[in-house]
Amino acid sequence: MTTAPQEAPARPLQASSGVGQAPGRAMRSTTLLALLALVLLYLVSGALVFQALEQPHEQQAQWELGEVREKFLRAHPCVSDQELGLFIKEVADALGGGANPETNSTSNSSHSTWDLGSAFFFSGTIITTIGYGNVALRTDAGRLFCIFYALVGIPLFGILLAGVGDRLGSSLRRGIGHIEAIFLKWHVPPELVRVLSAMLFLLIGCLLFVLTPTFVFCYMEDWSKLEAIYFVIVTLTTVGFGDYVAGADPKQEYPAYQPLVWFWILLGLAYFASVLTTIGNWLRVVSRRTQAQMGGLTAQAASWTGTVTARVTQRAGPPAPPPQKERPLLPPPPCPAQPVGRPQSPAPPEKVQPPSPPTASALDYPSENLAFIDESSDTQSERSCALPRAPPGRRRPNPARKPARPRGPGRPREKGVPV
């Protein structure tokens, strides 16, 4: 009867205990706390730098505003301080809603913050999660619609961004591949070619999506180069403070300007996504190579250890076997008395019993461990019984000798005849 092989029970899942282990495992508590401390230190250092740089400017602007307010009250004594404060608050709220302070009720300006181009750009800032904040929703219906619009639009834009990033990255890599082929024809080392291709990938992307838009915004918005590149970086990193926004100037006369800016944002974000994907792939390749090298080093160390152990063992000689305990033998049973003159009849052959078929479970009785003792005692008793000792004073009869075998092919050898 045979039993089917049973699978080993699954080991219980253990808590993770390290970084860089199999995916799906958590980070160590010490590593997580160290990373949190590093981020907090980075935030505190940034806060101290920004406070040292911006707080004096804020105090200066507040002092200038107070001076202008006092000057206005002295020039217009009929206006009270409270009325002037209410007026300033209403102006600030109107500016936050997108109103233009240079436009009044008598002017014929057709500029609107919510024309089709501006509304398209505002919708784009929602799904790209930039959110400049220079234009905000003021109605409850608009805020309610914005909630559902963002919940649907952000995942949809993420899928589009991934697809555009793959196409853009593959196109750039295909173009750089031709340049790599030229370098390889010039017998440039492959390692140097990889470094040059990575630098070209970054350089072409920065030229197309950072430097070129910087000069375009300097021309279209009348910004300085620092202001333009500040807007580009803040936009492509989706920070979006809102202090500088392309197309927010009421004097802008191109209705398709802001939609074109949004398409630039799409391509720029896709390029940054492809850069991050390339960096992630490179890190995975480096990690695999490092693991392979570590595995090779481990195998070499194990082989070296085995070789050294074998040499030491050969020099020292084989180890002595452990001493075995002597097994006590039972005394042989007494042999029955037999007549002296009678030849001993041969003992009948013992019947050999066939071995019993194997059972499903092995037996383990104490008598099995003593089987060799019974067998040795029976053998000794048979030997002692087969050759009985003669009583003292009498000689054991000699057994009959076998006739000598004739030499030669069949006739006896004659005396005196040479062979």
PEHURA-V690174 format. One record per pair of residues at least 12 apart in sequence whose C-alpha atoms are under 10 Angstrom apart, sorted by the first residue. I is the first residue (numbers start at 1). J is the second residue. If there is no record, write none. Layout:
# PEHURA-V690174
I | J
I | J
This chain:
# PEHURA-V690174
1 | 357
1 | 358
1 | 359
1 | 360
1 | 361
2 | 358
2 | 359
2 | 360
2 | 361
3 | 360
3 | 361
15 | 27
15 | 28
16 | 28
17 | 29
17 | 30
18 | 30
18 | 31
19 | 31
19 | 32
20 | 287
69 | 81
69 | 84
69 | 85
69 | 88
72 | 84
95 | 134
95 | 135
96 | 133
96 | 134
96 | 135
96 | 136
96 | 137
96 | 138
97 | 113
97 | 134
97 | 135
97 | 136
97 | 137
97 | 138
98 | 112
98 | 113
98 | 114
98 | 134
98 | 135
98 | 136
98 | 137
98 | 248
99 | 111
99 | 112
99 | 113
99 | 135
99 | 250
100 | 112
100 | 113
100 | 249
100 | 250
102 | 250
103 | 250
109 | 250
109 | 251
110 | 250
111 | 249
111 | 250
111 | 251
111 | 252
111 | 253
112 | 250
113 | 135
113 | 248
113 | 249
113 | 250
114 | 135
115 | 255
116 | 255
116 | 256
116 | 258
116 | 259
117 | 247
117 | 254
117 | 255
117 | 256
117 | 257
117 | 258
117 | 259
117 | 260
118 | 135
118 | 247
118 | 248
118 | 255
118 | 256
118 | 257
118 | 258
118 | 259
119 | 135
119 | 258
119 | 259
120 | 256
120 | 258
120 | 259
120 | 262
121 | 246
121 | 247
121 | 256
121 | 257
121 | 258
121 | 259
121 | 260
121 | 261
121 | 262
121 | 263
122 | 134
122 | 135
122 | 136
122 | 258
122 | 259
122 | 262
123 | 146
123 | 149
123 | 150
123 | 153
123 | 262
124 | 153
124 | 154
124 | 157
124 | 258
124 | 259
124 | 261
124 | 262
124 | 263
124 | 265
124 | 266
125 | 235
125 | 238
125 | 240
125 | 262
125 | 265
126 | 146
126 | 147
126 | 149
126 | 150
126 | 151
126 | 153
126 | 154
127 | 149
127 | 150
127 | 151
127 | 152
127 | 153
127 | 154
127 | 155
127 | 156
127 | 157
127 | 158
128 | 150
128 | 153
128 | 154
128 | 155
128 | 157
128 | 158
128 | 161
128 | 235
128 | 236
128 | 238
128 | 262
128 | 265
128 | 266
128 | 269
129 | 150
129 | 153
129 | 154
129 | 157
129 | 238
129 | 239
129 | 240
130 | 234
130 | 235
130 | 236
130 | 237
130 | 238
130 | 239
130 | 240
130 | 241
130 | 242
130 | 265
131 | 235
131 | 238
131 | 239
131 | 240
131 | 241
131 | 242
132 | 234
132 | 235
132 | 238
132 | 239
132 | 240
132 | 241
132 | 242
132 | 243
132 | 244
132 | 245
133 | 240
133 | 241
133 | 242
133 | 243
133 | 245
134 | 240
134 | 241
134 | 242
134 | 243
134 | 244
134 | 245
134 | 248
135 | 242
135 | 248
157 | 266
158 | 270
160 | 266
160 | 270
161 | 266
161 | 267
161 | 268
161 | 269
161 | 270
161 | 271
161 | 273
161 | 274
162 | 269
162 | 270
162 | 271
162 | 273
162 | 274
162 | 277
163 | 270
163 | 274
164 | 266
164 | 267
164 | 269
164 | 270
164 | 271
164 | 273
164 | 274
165 | 266
165 | 267
165 | 268
165 | 269
165 | 270
165 | 271
165 | 272
165 | 273
165 | 274
165 | 275
165 | 277
166 | 270
166 | 271
166 | 273
166 | 274
166 | 277
167 | 270
167 | 271
167 | 274
168 | 205
168 | 267
168 | 270
168 | 271
168 | 273
168 | 274
169 | 201
169 | 205
169 | 270
169 | 271
169 | 272
169 | 273
169 | 274
169 | 275
169 | 277
169 | 278
170 | 274
172 | 200
172 | 201
172 | 202
172 | 204
172 | 205
172 | 271
173 | 197
173 | 198
173 | 200
173 | 201
175 | 201
176 | 196
176 | 197
176 | 198
176 | 200
176 | 201
176 | 204
177 | 197
179 | 193
179 | 196
179 | 197
179 | 200
180 | 193
180 | 194
180 | 196
180 | 197
181 | 193
183 | 196
183 | 197
198 | 275
198 | 278
201 | 275
202 | 271
202 | 272
202 | 275
205 | 268
205 | 271
205 | 272
205 | 275
206 | 268
206 | 271
206 | 272
208 | 264
208 | 267
208 | 268
208 | 271
209 | 232
209 | 233
209 | 236
209 | 264
209 | 265
209 | 267
209 | 268
209 | 269
209 | 271
209 | 272
210 | 228
210 | 229
210 | 232
210 | 233
210 | 236
210 | 268
211 | 225
211 | 228
211 | 229
211 | 232
212 | 229
213 | 228
213 | 229
213 | 231
213 | 232
213 | 261
213 | 264
214 | 226
214 | 227
214 | 228
214 | 229
214 | 230
214 | 231
214 | 232
214 | 233
215 | 228
215 | 229
216 | 228
217 | 229
217 | 231
217 | 232
217 | 246
217 | 247
217 | 261
220 | 246
220 | 247
220 | 252
220 | 257
221 | 244
221 | 245
221 | 246
221 | 247
221 | 248
221 | 249
221 | 251
221 | 252
223 | 244
227 | 244
228 | 244
228 | 245
228 | 246
230 | 244
231 | 243
231 | 244
231 | 245
231 | 246
232 | 244
232 | 245
232 | 246
232 | 265
232 | 268
235 | 265
235 | 268
235 | 269
236 | 264
236 | 265
236 | 266
236 | 267
236 | 268
236 | 269
236 | 270
236 | 271
236 | 272
237 | 268
237 | 269
237 | 272
238 | 265
238 | 269
245 | 258
246 | 258
246 | 261
246 | 262
247 | 259
247 | 261
327 | 370
327 | 373
328 | 373
329 | 372
329 | 373
329 | 374
329 | 376
329 | 377
330 | 373
330 | 374
330 | 376
330 | 377
330 | 378
331 | 377
331 | 380
331 | 381
332 | 374
332 | 376
332 | 377
332 | 378
332 | 379
332 | 380
332 | 381
332 | 382
332 | 384
333 | 377
333 | 378
333 | 380
333 | 381
333 | 382
333 | 384
333 | 385
334 | 381
334 | 384
334 | 385
335 | 381
335 | 382
335 | 384
335 | 385
335 | 386
335 | 388
336 | 385
336 | 388
337 | 385
337 | 388
338 | 385
338 | 388
340 | 388
340 | 389
340 | 390
340 | 391
340 | 394
340 | 396
340 | 397
341 | 396
341 | 397
344 | 385
344 | 386
344 | 387
344 | 388
345 | 386
346 | 386
347 | 382
347 | 386
